[in-house]
């Protein structure tokens, strides 16, 4: 009887040890799977450094791009190239476009975001290859358009058609309208979003209705703040344009004398 009991204890010990050695690898694998799920579904919400400041002068901190910064003549008035100047919903789409392109090895540079009416008029004075619409009728004037360019080793890739063909559809899948689809005015660096709202309504101050409005509970306040900043930039760039006009016309009296009073 004692021998049977002893044999039973030995057998139970053997099976317990064997079970531990066989279960351990499965427990380790299960732990790895759990960690993968935790990593995938529990990512922290990205910090939005681009949130609009409550200060009245926040527009003064917006980034600017000078002429020829990206190898093209874009006029004497600096371009606003700051994501804070965009409509909040459209801004998120542009940020997502930048993120997806970067994940695919495509770096994007912001050329221009919000555009004042003064800047729009400057483009129009430079010819139809720059724009075909007058001030107030460009989606840039409502924070609903952006101009970008892919960059390789600090060199803008304006004429890299293969790269544009990769970039454009990414924006389209995000619900953006891509200027690379335009036949008469090919503009691959241009992306916009209006949800079908035309400039007629935009001029009247009617912005597009955004999907999932619950994600933007302060949209009305944000747009009012943006419009204040836009007006401030409009006054600033209008003053710059007046100074430029005065500088270029200051020699006209001498010219009139040289031409016998005729210009």
Secondary structure, DSSP 8 states (H G I E B T S, - for coil): -HHHHHHHHHHHHHHHHHHHHHHHHHHHHHHHHHHHHHHHH-------TT---SSTTGGGGS-EE-TTTTSS---SS-EE--GGGS-HHHHHHHHHHHHHHHHTT-EEEEEE-S--HHHHHHHHHT-TTT-SS-TT-SGGGGT-EEEEEEEETTEE-TT-HHHHHHHHHHHHHTT-EEGGG-SSS--TTEEE--TT--HHHHHTT-----SSGGG-TTHHHHHHHHHHHHHHHHHHHHHHHHHHHHHHHTTHHHHHHHTTT--
